[in-house]
Amino acid sequence: MNNNLQDAKELCSSVISLLGSSDKEVIIAPSYVHLASLVELAKGSILKIASQNCHQKPSGAYTGEVSASMLADLGLDYVIIGHSERRVYNGEDNALLVKKTDAALSQNLKVIYCCGETLEDRKSGAHFDLVAGQIMESLFHLNAEAMKNIVIAYEPLWAVGTGVTATSAQAQEMHAHIRKVLTDKYGTDIAENTSILYGGSCTPSNAGELFAQTDVDGGLIGGASLKAEDFIAIIKA
């Protein structure tokens, strides 16, 4: 929940200008109220636009909500599902995220599905099982073809917005675990071709080391994306 419309336009324009051409897939996810403007602004560039959330129902008396079909109608490419802040502040659980994932996929939107553990989960040693459970309970009803439209973002909640970052070894360990969970269900081809992003206080200073890990395919960037130069530095890493 950042930036007024003018700020959002300026940030988007700066990112496009600094980005130029790139072989990386670059996506920004602004507030709902800025989506239409930024879709228009990004036309002709390599930048893709995502929504931060969607409702699970196609339409109806759900005041204040936005459906996947409305987002698709704007020309969006992606929607983020199950972000840690949605789970914590809005009580979204894995059963609800099944419905949201299906709603997004039904409108040909690709899904960035977020998963991750709290500090308590990690200290108790439950983090591997918890993250595997989040993936299995929300995504494993999908067939292999549908899984091609899923990106997974690992968010260690203890490192989101805290300034604390998982070490590159910790990130790699969990990303490798996620890939094994996918391999066991869908086979090597799907698992190897599913992008797994790291989403926990990624900055220009640590991005290179994080992205050098075998199973870390990119980042889900929060605060550092609000400065175009920092965001571009992370992309270049």
C-alpha positions, -999 to +999 in steps of 0.1 A: +000+000+000+025+026-013+025+055-037-001+078-051-009+077-088+017+102-098+044+085-077+035+051-092+036+064-128+070+080-121+084+049-106+071+027-134+085+050-160+119+051-143+120+013-142+111+010-179+137+036-188+165+020-167+155-015-177+157-011-214+159-046-229+165-076-206+163-113-209+148-114-174+111-115-167+103-083-148+069-079-131+055-051-109+025-054-087+010-020-078-021-011-059-055-020-075-063+017-081-031+021-102-034-010-123-052+004-154-028+034-156+003+013-153-009-013-178-012+015-203+022+029-193+039-004-197+026-011-232+054-017-257+079-024-229+090-058-215+075-049-181+046-071-170+019-060-145+005-081-117-022-077-091-014-081-054-045-102-048-078-113-063-111-125-049-121-162-052-156-155-067-162-144-103-187-117-093-214-108-068-222-089-036-186-087-023-182-050-016-146-038-018-133-070-036-119-074-071-124-105-093-099-123-115-120-116-145-118-078-138-080-081-136-077-101-168-099-075-185-073-049-177-047-069-195-027-081-165-003-110-168+000-122-132-017-122-098+000-128-064-018-153-042-013-160-006+012-132+002+024-135+038+007-102+047-026-115+033-022-147+054-014-128+086-037-097+084-066-112+064-066-147+077-062-163+043-056-201+047-046-228+022-082-238+015-091-203+004-060-200-017-071-231-037-101-211-047-082-180-055-056-199-075-084-216-095-101-182-101-069-167-114-061-196-137-096-197-151-090-162-164-056-171-179-037-152-153-004-167-141-001-171-103+027-161-081+020-184-051+036-174-018+046-197+010+068-194+041+072-200+078+073-179+110+103-176+132+085-200+157+080-226+130+117-224+121+129-226+157+107-257+163+120-274+132+086-274+115+095-251+087+101-278+060+068-296+067+049-263+070+061-250+036+055-283+019+020-284+034+012-249+021+022-260-014+005-294-014-028-281+001-031-251-022-016-263-055-015-301-057-050-303-070-036-288-103-025-310-132+009-307-147-003-285-175-018-260-150+014-260-129+032-245-159+013-212-150+025-212-114+055-193-099+064-201-063+077-173-040+093-184-007+088-158+020+104-165+054+081-144+075+109-137+100+128-119+072+100-099+056+102-062+063+125-069+092+158-061+076+169-097+085+176-118+055+179-156+053+215-165+045+221-177+010+225-212+024+191-211+042+174-198+011+190-225-011+181-252+014+144-242+014+143-237-024+158-271-030+132-286-006+104-269-025+118-282-058+119-317-044+083-314-032+074-305-068+095-332-083+078-359-061+044-348-074+050-336-110+084-350-120+117-334-129+106-315-160+078-295-142+099-290-111+130-277-130+109-253-150+090-238-121+105-205-111+110-203-073+116-168-060+131-156-028+110-130-010+126-119+023+145-085+024+163-089-008+184-058-015+210-047-041+238-057-017+226-093-011+208-101-044+239-114-062+247-140-036+211-151-032+205-154-070+238-174-074+222-203-055+212-232-077+175-232-068+169-195-063+155-183-096+147-147-088+131-125-062+098-112-049+109-077-040+092-055-014+106-023-001+136-023-024+113-021-054+101+014-044+134+029-056+139+024-093+177+023-091+176-004-063+150-025-082+171-024-114+203-033-095+185-063-081+173-073-116+208-070-130+221-092-102 
